[in-house]
Amino acid sequence: YPLSLMAAGSKLYIGETSNVYVLENGKVIDQIALELPTTEIPVPIRITAVHLDRSNKLWMGTESRGVFVYDLATKKFVKYFSPTSAPFFSRISRIRQDRSGLIWILTKASGVAVYSPGEDRFIQLTKDPFSKSSISSDNCFSMMEDRQGIIWIGATGDLNKYDREQIRFRHIYHNP
């Protein structure tokens, strides 16, 4: 059953258990099978987030199995973020690319990883109970970038507005 969906142009990418199906005009035109590079025994991999970046690479976030990056042009996996290190051991809720090319990886329990493909490094943004300017929760589930380039992240408890210059968040919440 579909766990994640993404539309790009005329194609629909559907993440299921251990496979991403690519549909065009209602027909399956490709199937991408995921296998863990560290095991010889097949294990189910729940694909919980899919995103196609501007360089035609398909990002696939999983339930506790890391993040896979697949080049659609070469039909090869080009990067793997192992679940043996934070934040990739957590469920990946959403993956998005912002207008500057950064990849935002939202997790269920480890905050947000912001990956720079050009530098091949990431920073992790997590809740700090002693700082009002950290993200409101490590359970992050939605994200968008508005027309002004402001990043908005939905997390348990609050909507978070990200200040890129200061690397800090402002919390927006409804308190009737």
C-alpha positions in Angstrom: 0.0 0.0 0.0 1.2 3.6 -0.7 3.1 5.1 2.2 4.3 8.2 0.3 3.4 10.1 -2.9 5.0 12.7 -5.0 4.0 14.2 -8.4 6.6 15.7 -10.7 5.5 16.8 -14.2 3.4 14.0 -15.7 4.9 11.3 -13.3 3.7 10.1 -10.0 6.2 8.5 -7.6 4.6 6.0 -5.1 6.7 4.7 -2.1 5.6 1.4 -0.7 7.3 -1.3 1.2 10.7 -1.9 -0.5 9.7 -0.4 -3.8 9.0 3.0 -5.5 6.7 2.8 -8.5 6.8 5.4 -11.2 3.5 6.0 -13.0 2.8 8.0 -16.1 -0.7 8.3 -17.6 -1.9 5.7 -15.0 0.6 3.1 -16.0 3.7 1.8 -14.2 6.7 2.8 -16.3 9.4 2.0 -13.7 10.0 0.2 -10.4 12.9 1.0 -8.1 13.6 -1.8 -5.6 15.3 -0.9 -2.3 17.7 -3.3 -0.6 19.9 -2.5 2.4 23.6 -2.5 1.3 24.7 -4.1 4.6 22.6 -7.3 4.6 22.3 -10.3 2.5 18.9 -11.2 3.9 16.1 -9.2 2.3 14.3 -7.0 4.9 11.2 -5.0 4.3 11.9 -1.3 3.9 9.0 1.1 4.5 9.4 4.1 2.2 7.8 6.9 4.1 8.9 9.9 2.1 9.9 10.5 -1.6 11.2 13.6 -3.3 12.6 14.3 -6.8 15.3 17.0 -6.6 16.3 19.4 -9.4 19.2 17.2 -10.5 16.8 14.3 -11.2 17.7 12.4 -8.1 15.0 10.6 -6.2 15.3 10.8 -2.4 13.6 8.0 -0.5 13.2 8.3 3.3 12.4 5.2 5.2 11.0 4.0 8.6 14.2 3.5 10.6 16.3 2.3 7.6 18.0 5.6 6.5 17.7 7.6 3.3 18.5 6.4 -0.2 19.3 8.6 -3.1 18.7 7.2 -6.6 19.9 8.8 -9.9 17.0 8.4 -12.4 19.4 9.1 -15.4 21.9 6.3 -14.5 19.4 4.1 -12.7 21.9 3.7 -9.8 21.9 4.5 -6.1 24.3 7.3 -5.5 24.1 8.0 -1.8 22.9 6.3 1.3 22.5 7.9 4.7 22.8 5.0 7.2 20.4 4.7 10.1 23.4 4.0 12.4 23.8 7.8 12.9 21.4 10.5 13.9 19.1 11.7 12.6 18.6 8.9 10.0 17.6 6.1 12.5 14.3 7.8 12.9 11.2 7.7 10.6 11.7 10.1 7.8 8.5 12.1 7.5 9.2 14.4 4.6 11.9 15.4 2.2 12.0 18.7 0.3 14.5 20.8 -1.7 14.5 24.5 -1.1 15.1 27.2 -3.7 18.8 27.4 -2.8 19.3 23.7 -3.4 19.4 22.5 0.2 17.6 19.2 1.0 15.5 19.3 4.1 14.9 15.9 5.7 12.2 15.9 8.4 12.1 13.1 11.0 9.6 11.8 13.5 12.0 11.9 16.5 15.3 13.5 15.5 14.3 17.0 14.2 15.5 18.1 10.8 18.6 17.4 8.8 19.5 20.1 6.3 21.8 18.6 3.6 24.0 20.6 1.3 24.7 18.5 -1.8 27.4 20.8 -3.0 29.3 20.5 0.3 28.2 16.9 1.0 27.4 17.7 4.6 24.4 18.4 6.8 23.4 20.2 9.9 20.9 18.8 12.3 18.3 21.1 13.8 16.8 19.7 17.0 14.7 20.9 20.0 16.8 22.4 22.8 14.6 22.7 25.9 16.8 25.6 27.1 16.4 27.7 23.9 13.3 29.4 22.7 14.9 29.8 19.3 15.2 26.0 18.6 12.6 24.0 16.7 9.5 23.4 18.9 9.7 19.6 18.7 11.8 16.8 17.2 8.6 15.3 15.7 8.5 17.2 12.4 5.9 16.2 9.8 5.4 19.0 7.2 7.4 21.7 5.5 7.0 24.4 2.8 8.9 27.3 1.5 6.9 30.4 0.8 7.3 33.0 -2.0 9.7 35.0 0.1 11.9 31.9 0.7 10.9 31.5 4.3 10.9 27.9 5.5 7.9 26.8 7.5 8.0 23.5 9.4 5.0 21.8 11.2 6.1 20.0 14.3 4.3 18.7 17.4 3.0 21.8 19.2 3.8 24.6 16.9 4.3 26.0 13.4 8.0 27.0 13.1 9.3 29.8 11.0 13.0 29.4 10.2 15.4 32.4 10.1 18.2 31.3 7.7 20.5 34.2 8.7 20.4 33.5 12.4 19.8 29.7 12.2 16.9 30.0 14.6 13.2 29.4 14.7 10.2 31.5 15.7 7.2 29.5 17.0 3.8 30.4 15.9 0.9 28.8 17.7 -2.8 29.3 18.3 -3.8 30.0 21.9 -7.5 30.8 22.1 
